[in-house]
């Protein structure tokens, strides 16, 4: 609980210090928005990469099965 209180005090102090410079507050808000958007975008990229890898593994498994089925009894 003390960590939350300390974090709140630091945030309050930072906001009080920036009240005289609205440009700093605007820059902070833009940076937070950018980080949020970047996190969302990277999550979507990772999700798509995971789906693509799953599809590729299924394709490779199908190809390996098809190749095994094409072997002749005497082939190694």
C-alpha positions, 0 to 999 in steps of 0.5 A: 500500500505504501508503494501506491501512496508513494507513486501517487505522491510522485505523480502529484509532484510531477503534475504540480511541477509541470503546471507552469509549462502546459507544453510539457503536459501536452508532450507527456500526454502525446508520449503516453498515447504513442506508447499505448498505440505502439503496445497495441500495434506490436500486440497485433503484429505478434498475434499475426506472426503467431497465427502465420507460424501456426499455419506454416507448421500445419503446412509442413506437417501436411507436406511431411505426411504426404511425402511419407505416403509417397514412399515405396515399400523398398525405399529408405 
